[in-house]
Amino acid sequence: MIPMVRKGAVVASASLALCLAAAACSSSSSSSPSGGSSSSASSSSAPAVSISVAQFDRNFTAMAALKPLAAAGKGNVAVILPDTVTSARYVQFDAPYLAQALTAAGLTSSQFTVQNAQGSDQTELSDAQTAITKGATVLIMDPLDSGVGAQIETYAKAHGVAVIDYDRLTLGGSRQYYVSFNNVLVGTKIGQGFAACATAWKVSKPNVLVMKGDPTDNNATLFAQGYLGVLNPLFSSGKYVKVGEPAGTWTPSVALSEFQQNFTAHKNINSVLTPNDANAAPIIHYLQTQGVKAKTFPVTGQDATTIGLQNILAGYQCGTVYKPIYLEAQAAAALAMFLRAGKTPPTALVNGSANDSKSNTPVPSVLLTPKWVTTANMASTVVADKFVTVAQLCVGQYTQLCKTAGIS
């Protein structure tokens, strides 16, 4: 949700499902840029191009197939990211990966921009309006919240500009497409990882504090849908006990406060489901000050941050959900290239649908698959992808732990 899943680490609602067949997606991918005069003007001259999610790799090689669309398209692509505080991912990964993808697809540096709203709704709206004034025909936008997202999308629609919701769905919005990881599946993997960890660490009767992300963030809602889908049957059967379920936050200090209040009030708590690494880290540190030993108190995470991975190596965190952002960046860039050229993206790319719960409408989507990372596959996932370097991860007390995990 990267030192933190941001305030809104998104999508739509209780309903987020991959299309099970190409036919199921074909109707949802038929829309073209709403009112996009400059994009549609080039539609007839744009060549037939196809690309699929399965082609994306860490080397961005598939993007070269989109170069004919670059020549046929009109206008600029503007990327607007939400902030630099709640998640370092936007600076470290999203911004450079999106620039790399758009460049590999054939755009020059003058044909796209990548900006960050620095946590301000007004700045995000202003950035979008300015980009459109300067000739953007496609926006790739990660809204800080659905309120400003809907404002931007209304403005874009009035000016014939297509919008791609990136990572977080704008509820009540009017975007053409949505790109993210399957966020219910993210939560499911957290829940499954927790259950496997409780068994492996021999916690015979888990008394679980179930924590959540910010309740205003649709992603947090979807994550919770996923992990509660795993845990609720265990609570119902009596195998697990749900001790508490705080309101939720993406602010680590607030998450720590929520945990401490519950831990003080309920001494039987012996495990905690946390929705991301950033919230988990201060809780783990607190548990260590209370004398809790490794592999005795299950804690979960998401984002594959350095501290999260180190806590996994040390036996204080069960695992973390890893979302290869280079896949998300390529998917968004690919959609943008089709929209800029006035073409309908292929169903091999638009592989799913998300539900906008506010308007109760399906949104054609590119939904990517996250991975659950433990010591067993850390070397072959985050390290192999250079999401974290050995030099960052394997320092001090973690040097030998890395060797034990086959990381070198």
N, C-alpha and C positions, 0 to 999 in steps of 0.2 A: 502499500500500500509502500536498502536505500535508507538512509537513516530513518525515514519514516514513510509510511503510507500517508499521503497527504490528507488534509482535512476531508477530502472526498476521495480516498483510495478506492465506483460508479455503476451502474447501468440503470436499469429501469426498475424492476420491481420484482415481485415474487416470481415473475415469469421470465426466464431467460433460457432459451433452449436452442440447441443447434438444430438446423434443418436436417432431416434424416435422409433426404434425397435431393438431387439437383432440382427436381420439379417443385419441391416445396419452397425453394428459394427463388424460382424464376420470376414469379409475379412480384415479389418484394423488391427485386433488383431492377425493375423496369423503369423506375423514375429517373428523370434527367434533372439537371439543375433547375430549380424552380425559378422561372422567369429569367433564366440565364441567357440573355441576348448575345453576349459576346461569345459564350461557350457554344451555344447552339449554332451560331453562325458558321462555325468551322466543322460541324458534325459531318456534313456530306463529304468533306475532303479528308477526314481522318481515316487512316487505314485500319483494317481489322487486326486487332491485337488481343492476345489471350495470355492470362497469367493466373496461377493458382497459389493458394496459401502453401501448398506442399513444396513449392519451388523456393520459398524464402530460406536463406541460410545466413550464417554469420559473416559471409563475405560479400553480401549484397549483389551477387552475380545475376540474379533474376531481373534486377531493375533495368538492365540494358535493353531488355525486350520492349520496354515502354518508350524508347527514344522516338519511334515514329509518332507517338502521341504528342511528344514535346514539340515537334516541328509543326504539327497540325493545330495545336491548341492556341488559345489567346489569353492574354492577361497574366497576372501574377498569382502565386499561391502564397497565402499568408498563414503562418503557424503562430498561434497564441497559446502559450503555456501559463499555468495558473500562479505559481509562486516558487520561491527558492528556499523558504523556511521550513514548511511542513514536510518537504521531501527533497532530498538532494538529487533524486533521480532525474529531475527535469534539467538540471545543469550538467550532471555527469554523463547522462545517457540519452534522454529524449532529444534534447536540442542538437547535439552532434549527430545522432543517428538519423534524425529527420533531415538534416542538411545533407548528410551523406547519401541518403536514399533519393532525395530529389535531384541531387547532382548526378548520381548514377543513372537516373531516369532521363537525363538529358537537359535539365534546366540549368541555366547559368545563374551565377550569384545575383544578378540583377532581376531575375524572374521569380525569386522567392525571398521571404523574410521569416525569421524565427525570433519571436519576442516573448517576454515573460511579464506577466501582470504584477509581479511582486506582491501578491496577496491582496490586491485592491480591486474590488468590483468596478469602480469607476475607471481605473486604468485599463482593465480588460475591455470594457465597453469602448473607451476612447481609442485604444489600439486597433480594435476591429473597425471602427468607423474611419479612422485614418487610413488603414490598409485598403479599405474599399474605395475611399476617395482617390488613393494613389494607383488604383487599377487592379486590385485583387479581384479575381473572378471565382476563386475558391478559398474558403477558410477552413483550416484544420484547427479546431478549438477544443481545449480542455477547460470547461467552465469551472470557475471557483465554486459556483452553486447554480442551481437551476434558475434562480431569479435573473441573474445577469446573463446566463446562457440564453434564456428565452428572449430577453431584450435584444441581444446581439443577433439572434436568428430572425427575429421580426424585422430588424433593420436590414439584414442581409437579403432577406426575401424581397423586401420592397425595392432593393437595388439590383435584383437579378443575380445575386451571388449565392453559389451553392455552399453548404456547410457540412462538414464532417465532424461529428462529436468524437473526440479522441479521449479514450480511457474512461471518461465519465459521461453518462447520458444526461442530457438536459431534459428534465421532466416538463411536459407541457411545451416542448420546443417544436421546431419545424425543420430540423436538419434533414438532409437527404439520406445520410448513412451514419453508422456508428462503428467504431473500431475499439475493441478491448479484448481482454482475456475473459473467458467464461467465468464470471465472478461468483456464481453459485458453486461452480466446480472448485474455485479457489477455497471457498468455505468448506466444501465437502472434504477436500484434501486436508485441511486443518483438523477437521473433526476426526477423520480416519487416522491421521498422524497422531492425534492425542490418544485415541483408543489403543493403537498399536504400542505407543510409548508406555501407557499405563500398565499394559500387560508385560512388556519387556522389563520395566523397572519394578515389577512385582508390587504394584499398588493394588492390593486386593479389593478395597472398597473406596474408589475415588469419591471424595467429597469435593465437588468442583465449584469454583467461582467462575461463572461464565461472563466474560467481558466482551465489549463490543466497541466498534469505532463510533465516530460522531453520528448521532441519529439523524442529522440533517443530510448526511451523505448517502446517496442511494447505493453506492458500492458497499458501504457498511451493512446496509439492510440485506443485500444479496449474500455477502459473506456469512452473515448470521443465519440466513435461510439455509445455507449449505451445511454449516457445522451443527446447527440445531437439528437438521434432518438426520444427522448421525447420532447425536447425543440424546435427543428426546426419547427415543425408544429405550435407551439404556436407563434414563431416569424413570420412565414409566414402569419398567420391569423391576426396579429396585436395585439393579446391579450397581448403578451410580446414584449419587445424591447431589442434586443441584442446591448448593448452599445459598447462592445469591446471583443476581444478574443486574449489575449497575447500569445506569443510563447509557454510558458510553462516551468516548472521546478519542481524538487523535493526538491529544497533547500529552506527552509522556508524564509530565509532572502531575497532571490531573489523574491519569491512569494509576499512578503510584498512590496518590491520595485515596482513590476509590478502593484500591486493593488493601491498603493499610487499615482503612476503616472497617472493611469486612473481615480482614484477618484478625483484627483485635476483637471484634464482636463474635466471631465464630472460630474458635480455636481448632475446630475439627477440619477446617479447610486443609487439604493435602495435595491440591492440584489446582491449576488455573488455566483456562483457555483464554489466551490473549490473541487478538486479531492481527498483530504485526510485531516485528522485531523491536521497533522503537518503544512501543508501550511495554514490551516484555523486559527490556534491558534494565530499567530502574527497579522493576519488581524483583528480578533475579538478584540484583545487587543487594536489595533489602533482605531477601531471603538468606543470602550468604552472611549478612551481619547478624542474622538470627540463628546461625549455626546449622542451617539446612545443608545437607551434604549432596554431592553429585548423584544423579540418577536415583533420586528418591522423591522428587516433587515435580511432576510433569508441568511444563510450560511450553506453549506453542508460539509460532510467529509467522511472519510473511515479509517478503521483500529481499531476502538474502543479503542483508546488510553485513558489513564486516563484523560488527559486534554480535550480531545474531549468529553468524557462522562460528565465531569463536566460542560463544556460549554453547553451541551444539557440540563442538569439539571437546569442550570441558565437561559435558554431561549435565549442563544446567538447563538446556533447552532441547525439546524433542526433535524439532526440525523446523524448516521454514519453507514457505511457498515461494518458488522462484518463477518470475515472469520474464522471459527473455525479451527485453524491450526492443531489441533490433528487429524482432518479428513484427511488433506493433507499429514501429516506425515505417517499415517497408509496406505494410498493409495500408496505412493511412496515405503514404505517398502514392501508392498505386491507384487508390481510389481517386485521389486528387488529379492524377494525370488523365484518367478517363473523363472525369467531370470537366476539367479544363478544356478537353477536346470535344465536349458535347457528346460523348459516347456512354453507353450503358455498360457498367462493369460486368464481367462474366460471372456466372454462378460458381465457377471454380474459385473465385475470389470472395464473393459475397456468400458465405457458407452458413449463415445463421440468421436469427431474428431475435430482437430484444423487444420487450414490451414497455412502452411509455405508460406507466401506471396512472399518470395524471390525466392524459387524454385517452387512455385505453386504446392505443394504436400500436400496431407492430412497426418496428423499425428495422429495415434491412441492414444486416450487420456482418462484419468480419469478426468472428469470435475465435480466439487463439487458446491453446491448451497450456495451462501452467504445470509446474513440476514440484513435487514434494522432495526437498533436499535434506538428507541426513549425512552422517559421516560415511555411509556406504557409497553414496554417489556424488559427493561433493566435488571430487576431482574431475569427474566426467561431465559435470554440468557447469556450475558457476566458474570453476577454475579454467576449464577448457574453453569456455566462452569469453574469458578475460573480463568477466563481470567483476571479479575481484582478483587481484594478483597474489602470487605466492608471497611476495615481499610485504604486502599489506596484511595478509592473513597470518602468516607463519612467523610471528615475532615473539620473543620472550618465552613465556611459559607454553605458548602454543606451537613452538617449533617442533618439539617431540610429538605432540599430539597430531600435527600435520603428517609427520612421517608415519605414524601408526595408521593414519587414515589413507596412506598412499598418495599424499600430496607433496610434490617436490618440484 
